[in-house]
Amino acid sequence: MINWYKKVVFENYANFNGRARRSEYWYFFLMYFIILIVATMADGGLGLNFAPMPYGYIYTAVGLIHFIPSLAAAVRRLHDVGKSGWFILIALIPIVGAIWLLVLLFTEGNRGENKYGPDPKAIGELAS
């Protein structure tokens, strides 16, 4: 899990090209979510939260630091299912758009090469 997080944040932090497996995206998201929870607790414990909100300065800093890497990971994930990165904007459609995007993020990627690059799952299987 930590390896996926390091791969997204440190190695591919602004890489919007290529494809990302489901495991890469969701392990990164899980680590990011855990870090946000810790940041929220730190804000509360240190009294840095924006009243009456439970989050504050540390949470905001963590969110800003992770904005580009999370966007890049989502775009690469969409590439894996054969969609353009611009498809992330579907989430702007109230309710239905967010559900549709979530379904795409959970969908298994295209087998074989697509116009965004080789199948990362096949590459991973060859390496093991």
QUIHU-V817278 format. One line per field, one symbol per residue. ss: DSSP state (h for helix, s for strand, l for the rest). A space follows every 10 residues. Layout:
# QUIHU-V817278
ss: ???
This chain:
# QUIHU-V817278
ss: lhhhhhhhhh hlllllllll lhhhhhhhhh hhhhhhhhhh hhhhhhllsl lllllshhhh hhhhhhhhhh hhhhhhhhhh llllhhhhhh hhlllhhhhh hhhhhhllll lllsllsllh hhhhhhhl
